[in-house]
């Protein structure tokens, strides 16, 4: 976050989207909070089962980063 390389932006974005879609609408909505937490946990487990880590620095080691006008360099990210 903030360019630190500690968390994969795709994972952070996905968890944020889960919170928007399934998160609680009031502080007392414990059921929605628990459901959203479970979904985030499943996302984390699925991602780490496939990639072993969520650390951006580790995931992108050796990658060729695309800049503006270079979408072909990021094609591997779509897989």
mmCIF file of the N, C-alpha and C atoms, coordinates in Angstrom:
data_MODEL
# 
_entry.id   MODEL 
# 
loop_
_atom_site.group_PDB 
_atom_site.id 
_atom_site.type_symbol 
_atom_site.label_atom_id 
_atom_site.label_alt_id 
_atom_site.label_comp_id 
_atom_site.label_asym_id 
_atom_site.label_entity_id 
_atom_site.label_seq_id 
_atom_site.pdbx_PDB_ins_code 
_atom_site.Cartn_x 
_atom_site.Cartn_y 
_atom_site.Cartn_z 
_atom_site.occupancy 
_atom_site.B_iso_or_equiv 
_atom_site.pdbx_formal_charge 
_atom_site.auth_seq_id 
_atom_site.auth_comp_id 
_atom_site.auth_asym_id 
_atom_site.auth_atom_id 
_atom_site.pdbx_PDB_model_num 
ATOM 1   N N  . UNK A 1 1  ? 0.831   -1.173  0.000   1.00 0.00 ? 1  UNK A N  1 
ATOM 2   C CA . UNK A 1 1  ? 0.000   0.000   0.000   1.00 0.00 ? 1  UNK A CA 1 
ATOM 3   C C  . UNK A 1 1  ? 0.873   1.233   0.000   1.00 0.00 ? 1  UNK A C  1 
ATOM 4   N N  . UNK A 1 2  ? 0.467   2.203   -0.735  1.00 0.00 ? 2  UNK A N  1 
ATOM 5   C CA . UNK A 1 2  ? 1.254   3.415   -0.817  1.00 0.00 ? 2  UNK A CA 1 
ATOM 6   C C  . UNK A 1 2  ? 2.610   3.209   -1.458  1.00 0.00 ? 2  UNK A C  1 
ATOM 7   N N  . UNK A 1 3  ? 2.700   2.202   -2.333  1.00 0.00 ? 3  UNK A N  1 
ATOM 8   C CA . UNK A 1 3  ? 3.957   1.923   -3.011  1.00 0.00 ? 3  UNK A CA 1 
ATOM 9   C C  . UNK A 1 3  ? 4.951   1.132   -2.186  1.00 0.00 ? 3  UNK A C  1 
ATOM 10  N N  . UNK A 1 4  ? 4.519   0.619   -1.033  1.00 0.00 ? 4  UNK A N  1 
ATOM 11  C CA . UNK A 1 4  ? 5.430   -0.128  -0.160  1.00 0.00 ? 4  UNK A CA 1 
ATOM 12  C C  . UNK A 1 4  ? 5.771   -1.502  -0.703  1.00 0.00 ? 4  UNK A C  1 
ATOM 13  N N  . UNK A 1 5  ? 4.914   -2.037  -1.573  1.00 0.00 ? 5  UNK A N  1 
ATOM 14  C CA . UNK A 1 5  ? 5.163   -3.361  -2.137  1.00 0.00 ? 5  UNK A CA 1 
ATOM 15  C C  . UNK A 1 5  ? 4.787   -4.494  -1.212  1.00 0.00 ? 5  UNK A C  1 
ATOM 16  N N  . UNK A 1 6  ? 4.112   -4.171  -0.115  1.00 0.00 ? 6  UNK A N  1 
ATOM 17  C CA . UNK A 1 6  ? 3.805   -5.208  0.874   1.00 0.00 ? 6  UNK A CA 1 
ATOM 18  C C  . UNK A 1 6  ? 2.532   -5.990  0.577   1.00 0.00 ? 6  UNK A C  1 
ATOM 19  N N  . UNK A 1 7  ? 1.594   -5.411  -0.110  1.00 0.00 ? 7  UNK A N  1 
ATOM 20  C CA . UNK A 1 7  ? 0.343   -6.110  -0.385  1.00 0.00 ? 7  UNK A CA 1 
ATOM 21  C C  . UNK A 1 7  ? -0.006  -5.971  -1.859  1.00 0.00 ? 7  UNK A C  1 
ATOM 22  N N  . UNK A 1 8  ? -0.438  -7.064  -2.454  1.00 0.00 ? 8  UNK A N  1 
ATOM 23  C CA . UNK A 1 8  ? -0.844  -7.067  -3.855  1.00 0.00 ? 8  UNK A CA 1 
ATOM 24  C C  . UNK A 1 8  ? -2.079  -6.179  -4.023  1.00 0.00 ? 8  UNK A C  1 
ATOM 25  N N  . UNK A 1 9  ? -1.987  -5.222  -4.922  1.00 0.00 ? 9  UNK A N  1 
ATOM 26  C CA . UNK A 1 9  ? -3.102  -4.317  -5.163  1.00 0.00 ? 9  UNK A CA 1 
ATOM 27  C C  . UNK A 1 9  ? -4.364  -5.022  -5.623  1.00 0.00 ? 9  UNK A C  1 
ATOM 28  N N  . UNK A 1 10 ? -4.214  -6.120  -6.348  1.00 0.00 ? 10 UNK A N  1 
ATOM 29  C CA . UNK A 1 10 ? -5.385  -6.880  -6.792  1.00 0.00 ? 10 UNK A CA 1 
ATOM 30  C C  . UNK A 1 10 ? -6.116  -7.479  -5.599  1.00 0.00 ? 10 UNK A C  1 
ATOM 31  N N  . UNK A 1 11 ? -5.373  -7.969  -4.621  1.00 0.00 ? 11 UNK A N  1 
ATOM 32  C CA . UNK A 1 11 ? -5.988  -8.548  -3.419  1.00 0.00 ? 11 UNK A CA 1 
ATOM 33  C C  . UNK A 1 11 ? -6.640  -7.447  -2.590  1.00 0.00 ? 11 UNK A C  1 
ATOM 34  N N  . UNK A 1 12 ? -5.942  -6.345  -2.396  1.00 0.00 ? 12 UNK A N  1 
ATOM 35  C CA . UNK A 1 12 ? -6.496  -5.227  -1.636  1.00 0.00 ? 12 UNK A CA 1 
ATOM 36  C C  . UNK A 1 12 ? -7.771  -4.712  -2.306  1.00 0.00 ? 12 UNK A C  1 
ATOM 37  N N  . UNK A 1 13 ? -7.746  -4.572  -3.622  1.00 0.00 ? 13 UNK A N  1 
ATOM 38  C CA . UNK A 1 13 ? -8.925  -4.120  -4.349  1.00 0.00 ? 13 UNK A CA 1 
ATOM 39  C C  . UNK A 1 13 ? -10.082 -5.091  -4.245  1.00 0.00 ? 13 UNK A C  1 
ATOM 40  N N  . UNK A 1 14 ? -9.775  -6.380  -4.325  1.00 0.00 ? 14 UNK A N  1 
ATOM 41  C CA . UNK A 1 14 ? -10.826 -7.395  -4.226  1.00 0.00 ? 14 UNK A CA 1 
ATOM 42  C C  . UNK A 1 14 ? -11.463 -7.398  -2.842  1.00 0.00 ? 14 UNK A C  1 
ATOM 43  N N  . UNK A 1 15 ? -10.657 -7.267  -1.802  1.00 0.00 ? 15 UNK A N  1 
ATOM 44  C CA . UNK A 1 15 ? -11.197 -7.229  -0.438  1.00 0.00 ? 15 UNK A CA 1 
ATOM 45  C C  . UNK A 1 15 ? -12.022 -5.959  -0.240  1.00 0.00 ? 15 UNK A C  1 
ATOM 46  N N  . UNK A 1 16 ? -11.577 -4.856  -0.807  1.00 0.00 ? 16 UNK A N  1 
ATOM 47  C CA . UNK A 1 16 ? -12.353 -3.613  -0.731  1.00 0.00 ? 16 UNK A CA 1 
ATOM 48  C C  . UNK A 1 16 ? -13.705 -3.776  -1.419  1.00 0.00 ? 16 UNK A C  1 
ATOM 49  N N  . UNK A 1 17 ? -13.705 -4.423  -2.578  1.00 0.00 ? 17 UNK A N  1 
ATOM 50  C CA . UNK A 1 17 ? -14.957 -4.665  -3.302  1.00 0.00 ? 17 UNK A CA 1 
ATOM 51  C C  . UNK A 1 17 ? -15.888 -5.566  -2.498  1.00 0.00 ? 17 UNK A C  1 
ATOM 52  N N  . UNK A 1 18 ? -15.322 -6.581  -1.842  1.00 0.00 ? 18 UNK A N  1 
ATOM 53  C CA . UNK A 1 18 ? -16.146 -7.445  -0.992  1.00 0.00 ? 18 UNK A CA 1 
ATOM 54  C C  . UNK A 1 18 ? -16.795 -6.632  0.120   1.00 0.00 ? 18 UNK A C  1 
ATOM 55  N N  . UNK A 1 19 ? -16.029 -5.729  0.713   1.00 0.00 ? 19 UNK A N  1 
ATOM 56  C CA . UNK A 1 19 ? -16.575 -4.882  1.771   1.00 0.00 ? 19 UNK A CA 1 
ATOM 57  C C  . UNK A 1 19 ? -17.705 -4.000  1.272   1.00 0.00 ? 19 UNK A C  1 
ATOM 58  N N  . UNK A 1 20 ? -17.548 -3.453  0.079   1.00 0.00 ? 20 UNK A N  1 
ATOM 59  C CA . UNK A 1 20 ? -18.600 -2.616  -0.494  1.00 0.00 ? 20 UNK A CA 1 
ATOM 60  C C  . UNK A 1 20 ? -19.856 -3.419  -0.810  1.00 0.00 ? 20 UNK A C  1 
ATOM 61  N N  . UNK A 1 21 ? -19.670 -4.620  -1.324  1.00 0.00 ? 21 UNK A N  1 
ATOM 62  C CA . UNK A 1 21 ? -20.813 -5.440  -1.736  1.00 0.00 ? 21 UNK A CA 1 
ATOM 63  C C  . UNK A 1 21 ? -21.497 -6.159  -0.572  1.00 0.00 ? 21 UNK A C  1 
ATOM 64  N N  . UNK A 1 22 ? -20.704 -6.662  0.371   1.00 0.00 ? 22 UNK A N  1 
ATOM 65  C CA . UNK A 1 22 ? -21.258 -7.550  1.396   1.00 0.00 ? 22 UNK A CA 1 
ATOM 66  C C  . UNK A 1 22 ? -21.043 -7.066  2.824   1.00 0.00 ? 22 UNK A C  1 
ATOM 67  N N  . UNK A 1 23 ? -20.388 -5.940  2.996   1.00 0.00 ? 23 UNK A N  1 
ATOM 68  C CA . UNK A 1 23 ? -20.091 -5.431  4.335   1.00 0.00 ? 23 UNK A CA 1 
ATOM 69  C C  . UNK A 1 23 ? -21.329 -4.924  5.049   1.00 0.00 ? 23 UNK A C  1 
ATOM 70  N N  . UNK A 1 24 ? -21.141 -4.628  6.305   1.00 0.00 ? 24 UNK A N  1 
ATOM 71  C CA . UNK A 1 24 ? -22.268 -4.175  7.124   1.00 0.00 ? 24 UNK A CA 1 
ATOM 72  C C  . UNK A 1 24 ? -22.711 -2.770  6.747   1.00 0.00 ? 24 UNK A C  1 
ATOM 73  N N  . UNK A 1 25 ? -23.997 -2.549  6.943   1.00 0.00 ? 25 UNK A N  1 
ATOM 74  C CA . UNK A 1 25 ? -24.567 -1.238  6.656   1.00 0.00 ? 25 UNK A CA 1 
ATOM 75  C C  . UNK A 1 25 ? -24.708 -0.405  7.916   1.00 0.00 ? 25 UNK A C  1 
ATOM 76  N N  . UNK A 1 26 ? -24.544 -1.042  9.062   1.00 0.00 ? 26 UNK A N  1 
ATOM 77  C CA . UNK A 1 26 ? -24.569 -0.332  10.340  1.00 0.00 ? 26 UNK A CA 1 
ATOM 78  C C  . UNK A 1 26 ? -23.580 -1.024  11.277  1.00 0.00 ? 26 UNK A C  1 
ATOM 79  N N  . UNK A 1 27 ? -23.076 -0.313  12.277  1.00 0.00 ? 27 UNK A N  1 
ATOM 80  C CA . UNK A 1 27 ? -22.100 -0.916  13.189  1.00 0.00 ? 27 UNK A CA 1 
ATOM 81  C C  . UNK A 1 27 ? -22.609 -2.171  13.903  1.00 0.00 ? 27 UNK A C  1 
ATOM 82  N N  . UNK A 1 28 ? -23.916 -2.289  14.044  1.00 0.00 ? 28 UNK A N  1 
ATOM 83  C CA . UNK A 1 28 ? -24.475 -3.439  14.762  1.00 0.00 ? 28 UNK A CA 1 
ATOM 84  C C  . UNK A 1 28 ? -24.745 -4.651  13.868  1.00 0.00 ? 28 UNK A C  1 
ATOM 85  N N  . UNK A 1 29 ? -24.469 -4.557  12.583  1.00 0.00 ? 29 UNK A N  1 
ATOM 86  C CA . UNK A 1 29 ? -24.745 -5.650  11.643  1.00 0.00 ? 29 UNK A CA 1 
ATOM 87  C C  . UNK A 1 29 ? -23.643 -6.712  11.719  1.00 0.00 ? 29 UNK A C  1 
ATOM 88  N N  . UNK A 1 30 ? -23.684 -7.495  12.773  1.00 0.00 ? 30 UNK A N  1 
ATOM 89  C CA . UNK A 1 30 ? -22.655 -8.498  13.046  1.00 0.00 ? 30 UNK A CA 1 
ATOM 90  C C  . UNK A 1 30 ? -22.676 -9.625  12.012  1.00 0.00 ? 30 UNK A C  1 
ATOM 91  N N  . UNK A 1 31 ? -23.845 -10.016 11.547  1.00 0.00 ? 31 UNK A N  1 
ATOM 92  C CA . UNK A 1 31 ? -23.947 -11.116 10.579  1.00 0.00 ? 31 UNK A CA 1 
ATOM 93  C C  . UNK A 1 31 ? -23.263 -10.748 9.259   1.00 0.00 ? 31 UNK A C  1 
ATOM 94  N N  . UNK A 1 32 ? -23.513 -9.540  8.768   1.00 0.00 ? 32 UNK A N  1 
ATOM 95  C CA . UNK A 1 32 ? -22.880 -9.108  7.516   1.00 0.00 ? 32 UNK A CA 1 
ATOM 96  C C  . UNK A 1 32 ? -21.370 -9.006  7.694   1.00 0.00 ? 32 UNK A C  1 
ATOM 97  N N  . UNK A 1 33 ? -20.945 -8.526  8.847   1.00 0.00 ? 33 UNK A N  1 
ATOM 98  C CA . UNK A 1 33 ? -19.512 -8.415  9.125   1.00 0.00 ? 33 UNK A CA 1 
ATOM 99  C C  . UNK A 1 33 ? -18.845 -9.787  9.105   1.00 0.00 ? 33 UNK A C  1 
ATOM 100 N N  . UNK A 1 34 ? -19.478 -10.760 9.743   1.00 0.00 ? 34 UNK A N  1 
ATOM 101 C CA . UNK A 1 34 ? -18.926 -12.123 9.779   1.00 0.00 ? 34 UNK A CA 1 
ATOM 102 C C  . UNK A 1 34 ? -18.897 -12.737 8.380   1.00 0.00 ? 34 UNK A C  1 
ATOM 103 N N  . UNK A 1 35 ? -19.957 -12.516 7.598   1.00 0.00 ? 35 UNK A N  1 
ATOM 104 C CA . UNK A 1 35 ? -20.021 -13.053 6.236   1.00 0.00 ? 35 UNK A CA 1 
ATOM 105 C C  . UNK A 1 35 ? -18.919 -12.441 5.364   1.00 0.00 ? 35 UNK A C  1 
ATOM 106 N N  . UNK A 1 36 ? -18.757 -11.135 5.458   1.00 0.00 ? 36 UNK A N  1 
ATOM 107 C CA . UNK A 1 36 ? -17.740 -10.445 4.669   1.00 0.00 ? 36 UNK A CA 1 
ATOM 108 C C  . UNK A 1 36 ? -16.343 -10.910 5.078   1.00 0.00 ? 36 UNK A C  1 
ATOM 109 N N  . UNK A 1 37 ? -16.128 -11.098 6.371   1.00 0.00 ? 37 UNK A N  1 
ATOM 110 C CA . UNK A 1 37 ? -14.835 -11.578 6.859   1.00 0.00 ? 37 UNK A CA 1 
ATOM 111 C C  . UNK A 1 37 ? -14.544 -12.968 6.302   1.00 0.00 ? 37 UNK A C  1 
ATOM 112 N N  . UNK A 1 38 ? -15.556 -13.826 6.245   1.00 0.00 ? 38 UNK A N  1 
ATOM 113 C CA . UNK A 1 38 ? -15.380 -15.169 5.701   1.00 0.00 ? 38 UNK A CA 1 
ATOM 114 C C  . UNK A 1 38 ? -15.033 -15.115 4.209   1.00 0.00 ? 38 UNK A C  1 
ATOM 115 N N  . UNK A 1 39 ? -15.708 -14.254 3.468   1.00 0.00 ? 39 UNK A N  1 
ATOM 116 C CA . UNK A 1 39 ? -15.408 -14.106 2.041   1.00 0.00 ? 39 UNK A CA 1 
ATOM 117 C C  . UNK A 1 39 ? -13.974 -13.618 1.830   1.00 0.00 ? 39 UNK A C  1 
ATOM 118 N N  . UNK A 1 40 ? -13.542 -12.658 2.625   1.00 0.00 ? 40 UNK A N  1 
ATOM 119 C CA . UNK A 1 40 ? -12.173 -12.144 2.521   1.00 0.00 ? 40 UNK A CA 1 
ATOM 120 C C  . UNK A 1 40 ? -11.163 -13.230 2.876   1.00 0.00 ? 40 UNK A C  1 
ATOM 121 N N  . UNK A 1 41 ? -11.485 -14.027 3.883   1.00 0.00 ? 41 UNK A N  1 
ATOM 122 C CA . UNK A 1 41 ? -10.605 -15.137 4.277   1.00 0.00 ? 41 UNK A CA 1 
ATOM 123 C C  . UNK A 1 41 ? -10.480 -16.151 3.142   1.00 0.00 ? 41 UNK A C  1 
ATOM 124 N N  . UNK A 1 42 ? -11.610 -16.491 2.511   1.00 0.00 ? 42 UNK A N  1 
ATOM 125 C CA . UNK A 1 42 ? -11.595 -17.439 1.393   1.00 0.00 ? 42 UNK A CA 1 
ATOM 126 C C  . UNK A 1 42 ? -10.785 -16.887 0.217   1.00 0.00 ? 42 UNK A C  1 
ATOM 127 N N  . UNK A 1 43 ? -10.936 -15.603 -0.063  1.00 0.00 ? 43 UNK A N  1 
ATOM 128 C CA . UNK A 1 43 ? -10.159 -14.974 -1.130  1.00 0.00 ? 43 UNK A CA 1 
ATOM 129 C C  . UNK A 1 43 ? -8.666  -15.081 -0.825  1.00 0.00 ? 43 UNK A C  1 
ATOM 130 N N  . UNK A 1 44 ? -8.291  -14.753 0.392   1.00 0.00 ? 44 UNK A N  1 
ATOM 131 C CA . UNK A 1 44 ? -6.885  -14.815 0.802   1.00 0.00 ? 44 UNK A CA 1 
ATOM 132 C C  . UNK A 1 44 ? -6.354  -16.239 0.691   1.00 0.00 ? 44 UNK A C  1 
ATOM 133 N N  . UNK A 1 45 ? -7.117  -17.207 1.175   1.00 0.00 ? 45 UNK A N  1 
ATOM 134 C CA . UNK A 1 45 ? -6.681  -18.611 1.123   1.00 0.00 ? 45 UNK A CA 1 
ATOM 135 C C  . UNK A 1 45 ? -6.537  -19.096 -0.317  1.00 0.00 ? 45 UNK A C  1 
ATOM 136 N N  . UNK A 1 46 ? -7.485  -18.737 -1.172  1.00 0.00 ? 46 UNK A N  1 
ATOM 137 C CA . UNK A 1 46 ? -7.431  -19.148 -2.574  1.00 0.00 ? 46 UNK A CA 1 
ATOM 138 C C  . UNK A 1 46 ? -6.232  -18.519 -3.278  1.00 0.00 ? 46 UNK A C  1 
ATOM 139 N N  . UNK A 1 47 ? -6.025  -17.233 -3.041  1.00 0.00 ? 47 UNK A N  1 
ATOM 140 C CA . UNK A 1 47 ? -4.905  -16.536 -3.675  1.00 0.00 ? 47 UNK A CA 1 
ATOM 141 C C  . UNK A 1 47 ? -3.570  -17.099 -3.198  1.00 0.00 ? 47 UNK A C  1 
ATOM 142 N N  . UNK A 1 48 ? -3.424  -17.286 -1.893  1.00 0.00 ? 48 UNK A N  1 
ATOM 143 C CA . UNK A 1 48 ? -2.148  -17.794 -1.379  1.00 0.00 ? 48 UNK A CA 1 
ATOM 144 C C  . UNK A 1 48 ? -1.931  -19.258 -1.737  1.00 0.00 ? 48 UNK A C  1 
ATOM 145 N N  . UNK A 1 49 ? -2.994  -20.024 -1.926  1.00 0.00 ? 49 UNK A N  1 
ATOM 146 C CA . UNK A 1 49 ? -2.832  -21.415 -2.369  1.00 0.00 ? 49 UNK A CA 1 
ATOM 147 C C  . UNK A 1 49 ? -2.234  -21.448 -3.774  1.00 0.00 ? 49 UNK A C  1 
ATOM 148 N N  . UNK A 1 50 ? -2.618  -20.477 -4.588  1.00 0.00 ? 50 UNK A N  1 
ATOM 149 C CA . UNK A 1 50 ? -2.115  -20.440 -5.961  1.00 0.00 ? 50 UNK A CA 1 
ATOM 150 C C  . UNK A 1 50 ? -0.755  -19.743 -6.071  1.00 0.00 ? 50 UNK A C  1 
ATOM 151 N N  . UNK A 1 51 ? -0.573  -18.643 -5.335  1.00 0.00 ? 51 UNK A N  1 
ATOM 152 C CA . UNK A 1 51 ? 0.621   -17.808 -5.506  1.00 0.00 ? 51 UNK A CA 1 
ATOM 153 C C  . UNK A 1 51 ? 1.584   -17.849 -4.317  1.00 0.00 ? 51 UNK A C  1 
ATOM 154 N N  . UNK A 1 52 ? 1.208   -18.499 -3.248  1.00 0.00 ? 52 UNK A N  1 
ATOM 155 C CA . UNK A 1 52 ? 1.988   -18.677 -2.011  1.00 0.00 ? 52 UNK A CA 1 
ATOM 156 C C  . UNK A 1 52 ? 2.085   -17.437 -1.138  1.00 0.00 ? 52 UNK A C  1 
ATOM 157 N N  . UNK A 1 53 ? 1.993   -16.253 -1.687  1.00 0.00 ? 53 UNK A N  1 
ATOM 158 C CA . UNK A 1 53 ? 2.114   -15.008 -0.926  1.00 0.00 ? 53 UNK A CA 1 
ATOM 159 C C  . UNK A 1 53 ? 1.167   -13.953 -1.492  1.00 0.00 ? 53 UNK A C  1 
ATOM 160 N N  . UNK A 1 54 ? 0.950   -12.874 -0.716  1.00 0.00 ? 54 UNK A N  1 
ATOM 161 C CA . UNK A 1 54 ? 0.227   -11.720 -1.255  1.00 0.00 ? 54 UNK A CA 1 
ATOM 162 C C  . UNK A 1 54 ? 1.143   -10.499 -1.331  1.00 0.00 ? 54 UNK A C  1 
ATOM 163 N N  . UNK A 1 55 ? 2.413   -10.698 -1.079  1.00 0.00 ? 55 UNK A N  1 
ATOM 164 C CA . UNK A 1 55 ? 3.399   -9.614  -1.106  1.00 0.00 ? 55 UNK A CA 1 
ATOM 165 C C  . UNK A 1 55 ? 3.695   -9.217  -2.553  1.00 0.00 ? 55 UNK A C  1 
ATOM 166 N N  . UNK A 1 56 ? 3.375   -7.994  -2.912  1.00 0.00 ? 56 UNK A N  1 
ATOM 167 C CA . UNK A 1 56 ? 3.582   -7.512  -4.282  1.00 0.00 ? 56 UNK A CA 1 
ATOM 168 C C  . UNK A 1 56 ? 5.045   -7.617  -4.701  1.00 0.00 ? 56 UNK A C  1 
ATOM 169 N N  . UNK A 1 57 ? 5.937   -7.288  -3.780  1.00 0.00 ? 57 UNK A N  1 
ATOM 170 C CA . UNK A 1 57 ? 7.370   -7.334  -4.095  1.00 0.00 ? 57 UNK A CA 1 
ATOM 171 C C  . UNK A 1 57 ? 7.791   -8.728  -4.532  1.00 0.00 ? 57 UNK A C  1 
ATOM 172 N N  . UNK A 1 58 ? 7.273   -9.742  -3.854  1.00 0.00 ? 58 UNK A N  1 
ATOM 173 C CA . UNK A 1 58 ? 7.607   -11.129 -4.194  1.00 0.00 ? 58 UNK A CA 1 
ATOM 174 C C  . UNK A 1 58 ? 6.907   -11.538 -5.481  1.00 0.00 ? 58 UNK A C  1 
ATOM 175 N N  . UNK A 1 59 ? 5.625   -11.218 -5.593  1.00 0.00 ? 59 UNK A N  1 
ATOM 176 C CA . UNK A 1 59 ? 4.846   -11.605 -6.768  1.00 0.00 ? 59 UNK A CA 1 
ATOM 177 C C  . UNK A 1 59 ? 5.376   -10.988 -8.054  1.00 0.00 ? 59 UNK A C  1 
ATOM 178 N N  . UNK A 1 60 ? 5.867   -9.765  -7.976  1.00 0.00 ? 60 UNK A N  1 
ATOM 179 C CA . UNK A 1 60 ? 6.290   -9.076  -9.192  1.00 0.00 ? 60 UNK A CA 1 
ATOM 180 C C  . UNK A 1 60 ? 7.797   -9.135  -9.434  1.00 0.00 ? 60 UNK A C  1 
ATOM 181 N N  . UNK A 1 61 ? 8.507   -9.890  -8.617  1.00 0.00 ? 61 UNK A N  1 
ATOM 182 C CA . UNK A 1 61 ? 9.960   -10.005 -8.802  1.00 0.00 ? 61 UNK A CA 1 
ATOM 183 C C  . UNK A 1 61 ? 10.269  -10.504 -10.212 1.00 0.00 ? 61 UNK A C  1 
ATOM 184 N N  . UNK A 1 62 ? 11.091  -9.796  -10.917 1.00 0.00 ? 62 UNK A N  1 
ATOM 185 C CA . UNK A 1 62 ? 11.479  -10.188 -12.267 1.00 0.00 ? 62 UNK A CA 1 
ATOM 186 C C  . UNK A 1 62 ? 10.488  -9.797  -13.343 1.00 0.00 ? 62 UNK A C  1 
ATOM 187 N N  . UNK A 1 63 ? 9.398   -9.162  -12.960 1.00 0.00 ? 63 UNK A N  1 
ATOM 188 C CA . UNK A 1 63 ? 8.377   -8.784  -13.942 1.00 0.00 ? 63 UNK A CA 1 
ATOM 189 C C  . UNK A 1 63 ? 8.802   -7.537  -14.702 1.00 0.00 ? 63 UNK A C  1 
ATOM 190 N N  . UNK A 1 64 ? 8.338   -7.446  -15.910 1.00 0.00 ? 64 UNK A N  1 
ATOM 191 C CA . UNK A 1 64 ? 8.543   -6.250  -16.717 1.00 0.00 ? 64 UNK A CA 1 
ATOM 192 C C  . UNK A 1 64 ? 7.308   -5.388  -16.510 1.00 0.00 ? 64 UNK A C  1 
ATOM 193 N N  . UNK A 1 65 ? 7.476   -4.239  -15.896 1.00 0.00 ? 65 UNK A N  1 
ATOM 194 C CA . UNK A 1 65 ? 6.330   -3.383  -15.585 1.00 0.00 ? 65 UNK A CA 1 
ATOM 195 C C  . UNK A 1 65 ? 5.975   -2.505  -16.775 1.00 0.00 ? 65 UNK A C  1 
ATOM 196 N N  . UNK A 1 66 ? 4.691   -2.421  -17.033 1.00 0.00 ? 66 UNK A N  1 
ATOM 197 C CA . UNK A 1 66 ? 4.197   -1.634  -18.159 1.00 0.00 ? 66 UNK A CA 1 
ATOM 198 C C  . UNK A 1 66 ? 3.982   -0.190  -17.739 1.00 0.00 ? 66 UNK A C  1 
ATOM 199 N N  . UNK A 1 67 ? 4.285   0.693   -18.628 1.00 0.00 ? 67 UNK A N  1 
ATOM 200 C CA . UNK A 1 67 ? 4.018   2.106   -18.422 1.00 0.00 ? 67 UNK A CA 1 
ATOM 201 C C  . UNK A 1 67 ? 2.894   2.535   -19.342 1.00 0.00 ? 67 UNK A C  1 
ATOM 202 N N  . UNK A 1 68 ? 2.551   3.808   -19.306 1.00 0.00 ? 68 UNK A N  1 
ATOM 203 C CA . UNK A 1 68 ? 1.514   4.303   -20.210 1.00 0.00 ? 68 UNK A CA 1 
ATOM 204 C C  . UNK A 1 68 ? 1.880   4.001   -21.663 1.00 0.00 ? 68 UNK A C  1 
ATOM 205 N N  . UNK A 1 69 ? 0.942   3.473   -22.407 1.00 0.00 ? 69 UNK A N  1 
ATOM 206 C CA . UNK A 1 69 ? 1.174   3.159   -23.808 1.00 0.00 ? 69 UNK A CA 1 
ATOM 207 C C  . UNK A 1 69 ? 1.903   1.852   -24.043 1.00 0.00 ? 69 UNK A C  1 
ATOM 208 N N  . UNK A 1 70 ? 2.077   1.043   -22.998 1.00 0.00 ? 70 UNK A N  1 
ATOM 209 C CA . UNK A 1 70 ? 2.779   -0.240  -23.125 1.00 0.00 ? 70 UNK A CA 1 
ATOM 210 C C  . UNK A 1 70 ? 1.942   -1.412  -22.599 1.00 0.00 ? 70 UNK A C  1 
ATOM 211 N N  . UNK A 1 71 ? 0.667   -1.503  -22.981 1.00 0.00 ? 71 UNK A N  1 
ATOM 212 C CA . UNK A 1 71 ? -0.176  -2.566  -22.429 1.00 0.00 ? 71 UNK A CA 1 
ATOM 213 C C  . UNK A 1 71 ? 0.316   -3.967  -22.768 1.00 0.00 ? 71 UNK A C  1 
ATOM 214 N N  . UNK A 1 72 ? 1.055   -4.127  -23.850 1.00 0.00 ? 72 UNK A N  1 
ATOM 215 C CA . UNK A 1 72 ? 1.560   -5.451  -24.234 1.00 0.00 ? 72 UNK A CA 1 
ATOM 216 C C  . UNK A 1 72 ? 2.506   -6.012  -23.174 1.00 0.00 ? 72 UNK A C  1 
ATOM 217 N N  . UNK A 1 73 ? 3.167   -5.145  -22.406 1.00 0.00 ? 73 UNK A N  1 
ATOM 218 C CA . UNK A 1 73 ? 4.077   -5.618  -21.365 1.00 0.00 ? 73 UNK A CA 1 
ATOM 219 C C  . UNK A 1 73 ? 3.331   -6.201  -20.167 1.00 0.00 ? 73 UNK A C  1 
ATOM 220 N N  . UNK A 1 74 ? 2.046   -5.878  -20.032 1.00 0.00 ? 74 UNK A N  1 
ATOM 221 C CA . UNK A 1 74 ? 1.263   -6.354  -18.894 1.00 0.00 ? 74 UNK A CA 1 
ATOM 222 C C  . UNK A 1 74 ? 0.369   -7.533  -19.250 1.00 0.00 ? 74 UNK A C  1 
ATOM 223 N N  . UNK A 1 75 ? 0.515   -8.081  -20.438 1.00 0.00 ? 75 UNK A N  1 
ATOM 224 C CA . UNK A 1 75 ? -0.362  -9.176  -20.879 1.00 0.00 ? 75 UNK A CA 1 
ATOM 225 C C  . UNK A 1 75 ? -0.303  -10.365 -19.929 1.00 0.00 ? 75 UNK A C  1 
ATOM 226 N N  . UNK A 1 76 ? 0.854   -10.622 -19.326 1.00 0.00 ? 76 UNK A N  1 
ATOM 227 C CA . UNK A 1 76 ? 0.993   -11.769 -18.416 1.00 0.00 ? 76 UNK A CA 1 
ATOM 228 C C  . UNK A 1 76 ? 0.136   -11.611 -17.162 1.00 0.00 ? 76 UNK A C  1 
ATOM 229 N N  . UNK A 1 77 ? -0.258  -10.400 -16.827 1.00 0.00 ? 77 UNK A N  1 
ATOM 230 C CA . UNK A 1 77 ? -1.064  -10.157 -15.626 1.00 0.00 ? 77 UNK A CA 1 
ATOM 231 C C  . UNK A 1 77 ? -2.514  -10.584 -15.808 1.00 0.00 ? 77 UNK A C  1 
ATOM 232 N N  . UNK A 1 78 ? -2.942  -10.775 -17.024 1.00 0.00 ? 78 UNK A N  1 
ATOM 233 C CA . UNK A 1 78 ? -4.337  -11.097 -17.311 1.00 0.00 ? 78 UNK A CA 1 
ATOM 234 C C  . UNK A 1 78 ? -4.619  -12.583 -17.171 1.00 0.00 ? 78 UNK A C  1 
ATOM 235 N N  . UNK A 1 79 ? -3.591  -13.403 -17.170 1.00 0.00 ? 79 UNK A N  1 
ATOM 236 C CA . UNK A 1 79 ? -3.769  -14.857 -17.106 1.00 0.00 ? 79 UNK A CA 1 
ATOM 237 C C  . UNK A 1 79 ? -4.524  -15.291 -15.882 1.00 0.00 ? 79 UNK A C  1 
# 
